[in-house]
């Protein structure tokens, strides 16, 4: 009996030792790593969610934390200078293979977010060039954004007429507007704000983002788990959003094929279809239909999710900070008036409004963890060994909430972005991160910033948002996921005119 027990103990110890992740020499310090799950157990103990746990790693282990996420080595970076070093390094411009991302394409990493090499380089260059041609991030987009602002405001007014207490939900009001802005450039179609089928697809996309985690998912480390209960359900939620978008995009591409005029391209899909046609005899072409679908899916899903949630977070902070909201509205009244929407040219004369938007983005970045970078050769980072195949992620709140730089980072205080004369201090934006930097910087940043500014300014120009009577302030604690989202919240909404 005793010998059998000893054998079981010895066998268990050997299995543990064999499966326990082996840290490479001179790897950054970090928590204990266990078989199969790596350091994930530790993350679940120290933080309210993944983003909170990543932030606390900096306090525990310094600017670089080394750990395993499942069976994969990873480094989490906390700190402005350390992040700057990573983003400047070409040897960290690779992306790791993520099973749930490549799954719809049979294991191929397509698009521009997670692709690598020539496929990534040429498609990113192509997309940037042609998106700019169609007005991406330029003032020529302003009219389109104003149309969506008008529709968004009309939708809110209709809802207000149906309520007796002027209380409506706010967190879900901006998704269709943001998608229409994106889709005008990509696919030339506009969706109605009351389109129930489209709203259902939006919900699927949002659930997909909520079901993931920047620290990874065990199914990504061990793909066979997707066939087992619990993991199967979680994996399906993870990929369902992408599958819904892919189905929609494939239909749109087929429609474009039928009615496009090669001499007069209307949008990104048209010019990409021409690139496919021009390179059809090239066996090494990087332009093909599946790549077009995933390129559009990258822009569509990430852009819609992040921008609509950024706008919702900004309005949430206005509900919680009525004095700030009043200052914004006084500034808008003085500079813009009531007969037109705020324009991009007004931005220079609306320093407080832009300070509020910047402060909301600083304190509530919807993508608090960078998309993983990876090295394909053994290298060093800030004196530590980084074996090839290591995922490296930056915790943006370590920059946005740095006490040494901001002083009181947890406080919502837009004035921190203004000088003594009330002018906006542009240099401070260098310490507000959420889009990445370097060659892997988010493609959609220019349009996201423009849409965020114009939609927030237009909505605050037309409505006053207040805490629902008898209820506490809505919380700023986010819902976790690949990105974060505000928890569902409502406000008492009063038209200003």
C-alpha positions, -999 to 999 in steps of 0.1 A, spaced: 0 0 0 28 24 10 49 15 -20 19 21 -43 13 55 -27 50 64 -31 49 53 -68 18 75 -74 35 105 -57 68 100 -77 49 95 -109 28 127 -103 60 146 -95 77 134 -127 47 144 -148 46 178 -132 83 183 -138 81 171 -174 51 193 -182 62 224 -162 73 251 -186 110 256 -186 120 292 -185 150 301 -206 181 315 -189 181 353 -183 144 355 -191 125 384 -174 113 377 -139 78 366 -134 53 344 -116 54 307 -111 44 287 -142 23 256 -139 19 227 -164 -7 233 -191 -19 267 -179 15 284 -174 11 317 -154 -26 321 -161 -36 309 -126 -15 337 -111 -31 363 -134 -66 352 -122 -56 357 -86 -40 392 -88 -65 411 -110 -102 418 -115 -96 409 -151 -68 403 -175 -60 440 -181 -59 447 -144 -36 417 -138 -12 428 -166 -11 463 -150 -2 448 -116 26 427 -130 47 459 -134 44 466 -97 55 431 -88 82 423 -114 93 456 -130 91 468 -166 94 434 -181 75 403 -169 82 369 -183 57 341 -181 40 313 -200 5 317 -214 -6 282 -217 24 265 -233 37 297 -250 64 320 -237 54 356 -233 66 390 -220 44 418 -207 59 453 -209 50 480 -185 64 515 -191 68 542 -217 105 539 -224 103 501 -226 73 502 -250 91 527 -271 121 503 -274 98 474 -285 80 495 -311 112 507 -327 126 472 -331 121 456 -366 130 421 -351 98 422 -331 75 431 -360 63 395 -365 29 383 -352 24 350 -334 1 324 -349 -32 325 -330 -54 295 -337 -88 312 -333 -78 339 -357 -64 316 -384 -91 289 -379 -116 303 -405 -88 301 -431 -76 266 -425 -46 277 -404 -35 306 -427 -28 340 -411 -44 365 -435 -54 401 -434 -31 428 -420 -33 424 -382 -19 389 -379 -2 382 -412 35 384 -417 62 388 -443 55 400 -478 18 393 -475 15 417 -446 39 443 -461 24 446 -495 -13 444 -483 -7 470 -456 9 494 -481 -19 488 -507 -46 493 -481 -31 525 -468 -26 540 -502 -61 533 -515 -79 541 -482 -63 575 -483 -75 579 -519 -110 573 -507 -107 599 -480 -96 577 -450 -88 601 -421 -91 632 -443 -114 661 -440 -133 649 -471 -148 623 -448 -164 650 -426 -197 652 -445 -202 614 -442 -195 615 -405 -219 644 -401 -246 624 -419 -241 596 -394 -242 620 -365 -275 634 -378 -289 599 -380 -276 589 -346 -291 621 -331 -324 614 -348 -325 578 -335 -319 591 -300 -347 617 -303 -371 591 -316 -363 569 -286 -367 599 -262 -402 605 -275 -412 570 -265 -400 574 -229 -417 593 -201 -386 599 -180 -361 608 -208 -340 578 -198 -324 558 -226 -295 534 -229 -263 550 -242 -236 523 -245 -253 508 -277 -260 540 -297 -229 544 -318 -221 510 -334 -241 514 -366 -228 550 -372 -192 539 -369 -197 509 -392 -214 530 -418 -184 554 -418 -159 525 -422 -181 507 -448 -185 537 -470 -148 535 -478 -145 497 -479 -178 485 -494 -200 515 -503 -230 503 -484 -250 520 -457 -270 503 -430 -301 517 -414 -299 524 -377 -331 504 -372 -320 474 -392 -327 446 -367 -308 419 -386 -277 441 -387 -281 449 -350 -281 411 -343 -248 408 -362 -234 437 -342 -243 418 -310 -225 387 -323 -194 407 -330 -195 423 -296 -200 389 -279 -170 376 -298 -148 404 -285 -160 398 -250 -153 361 -250 -116 364 -258 -87 376 -238 -54 394 -246 -36 368 -224 -48 341 -248 -72 313 -246 -64 277 -237 -79 266 -270 -53 287 -288 -25 269 -269 -42 235 -272 -66 235 -302 -79 200 -295 -98 214 -265 -123 230 -288 -140 196 -292 -147 193 -254 -177 207 -234 -172 243 -221 -142 249 -244 -164 241 -274 -189 267 -264 -163 293 -256 -144 287 -289 -177 290 -309 -184 323 -292 -148 334 -300 -150 327 -337 -187 334 -344 -182 371 -348 -155 366 -374 -177 341 -392 -207 365 -393 -186 393 -408 -169 369 -433 -203 357 -446 -214 393 -450 -182 404 -467 -182 375 -492 -217 384 -503 -207 420 -508 -176 410 -528 -197 389 -551 -220 418 -556 -190 440 -564 -178 415 -590 -211 417 -608 -214 455 -611 -180 471 -608 -165 494 -634 -127 489 -636 -123 525 -648 -143 540 -619 -136 522 -586 -160 531 -559 -143 517 -528 -115 495 -514 -132 463 -526 -133 475 -562 -96 485 -563 -86 452 -546 -106 431 -571 -87 449 -598 -54 441 -581 -65 404 -580 -73 406 -617 -40 423 -626 -19 396 -607 -39 365 -616 -10 350 -636 15 355 -608 19 323 -588 33 343 -558 6 369 -558 -3 384 -524 -37 396 -537 -65 370 -536 -101 368 -525 -96 353 -490 -70 379 -482 -94 406 -493 -121 392 -470 -98 391 -440 -84 425 -447 -119 440 -447 -128 419 -416 -97 433 -397 -108 469 -405 -145 462 -400 -145 443 -367 -117 461 -348 -126 495 -361 -163 492 -353 -158 477 -318 -130 501 -306 -144 534 -319 -180 528 -308 -168 518 -274 -144 548 -272 -174 572 -279 -195 554 -253 -168 557 -227 -165 594 -234 -202 600 -229 -200 578 -197 -173 601 -183 -195 631 -192 -224 616 -172 -201 611 -143 -185 646 -146 -213 671 -153 -190 702 -147 -167 690 -175 -197 684 -198 -210 719 -191 -176 734 -201 -176 714 -233 -210 726 -242 -202 762 -235 -172 760 -257 -192 743 -285 -219 770 -282 -193 798 -284 -172 784 -313 -197 764 -334 -231 777 -324 -264 758 -330 -268 760 -368 -242 735 -378 -222 705 -366 -186 709 -352 -161 705 -380 -126 692 -381 -114 728 -387 -130 738 -354 -107 715 -336 -80 741 -330 -106 764 -314 -121 736 -292 -91 728 -269 -113 718 -239 -135 696 -260 -105 678 -274 -89 676 -239 -120 658 -227 -119 633 -256 -82 627 -250 -87 623 -212 -115 598 -218 -92 578 -241 -63 580 -217 -82 567 -187 -104 542 -206 -85 529 -236 -106 502 -253 -75 483 -263 -54 484 -232 -31 456 -243 -12 458 -276 -17 431 -303 11 407 -296 45 412 -313 68 383 -318 105 377 -327 114 349 -351 151 347 -340 167 346 -305 174 381 -294 177 404 -264 153 431 -251 165 455 -224 192 431 -214 170 400 -211 171 369 -234 141 365 -256 140 331 -273 124 331 -308 87 326 -308 80 348 -277 48 369 -277 55 404 -264 27 427 -253 26 462 -240 3 471 -212 -9 506 -223 -23 516 -189 12 515 -176 18 546 -198 -17 562 -197 -19 558 -159 18 564 -150 18 583 -117 53 598 -123 41 615 -155 4 623 -148 5 628 -110 -31 618 -104 -38 594 -132 -70 579 -117 -87 612 -117 -107 624 -147 -91 658 -153 -91 672 -188 -72 703 -178 -40 682 -176 -39 685 -215 -41 723 -214 -14 749 -207 -19 781 -186 -35 799 -216 -60 771 -222 -42 758 -253 -41 720 -260 -7 704 -253 -3 681 -282 30 666 -268 11 649 -240 -6 626 -265 27 608 -268 19 594 -233 -16 583 -243 -15 549 -260 -41 526 -275 -32 522 -312 3 508 -309 32 524 -327 59 517 -353 54 497 -384 26 477 -368 6 507 -357 -31 504 -361 -42 511 -397 -75 526 -387 -61 552 -362 -67 583 -384 -103 575 -391 -110 563 -355 -97 596 -341 -117 617 -366 -149 597 -361 -145 598 -323 -140 636 -322 -168 645 -346 -194 622 -332 -187 630 -296 -187 667 -303 -220 665 -323 -238 645 -296 -226 667 -268 -237 698 -288 -272 685 -291 -278 666 -258 -273 670 -221 -265 637 -203 -272 632 -166 -272 605 -140 -305 587 -139 -324 601 -109 -323 578 -79 -294 558 -93 -256 559 -85 -231 571 -110 -226 545 -137 -193 526 -132 -162 529 -153 -152 494 -145 -151 477 -180 -163 444 -194 -132 423 -202 -123 407 -235 -100 411 -264 -108 448 -260 -128 463 -232 -163 478 -233 -183 500 -209 -208 481 -189 -244 487 -201 -255 521 -188 -283 546 -192 -286 583 -188 -313 610 -185 -310 627 -219 -323 662 -225 -322 679 -260 -303 712 -257 -323 727 -286 
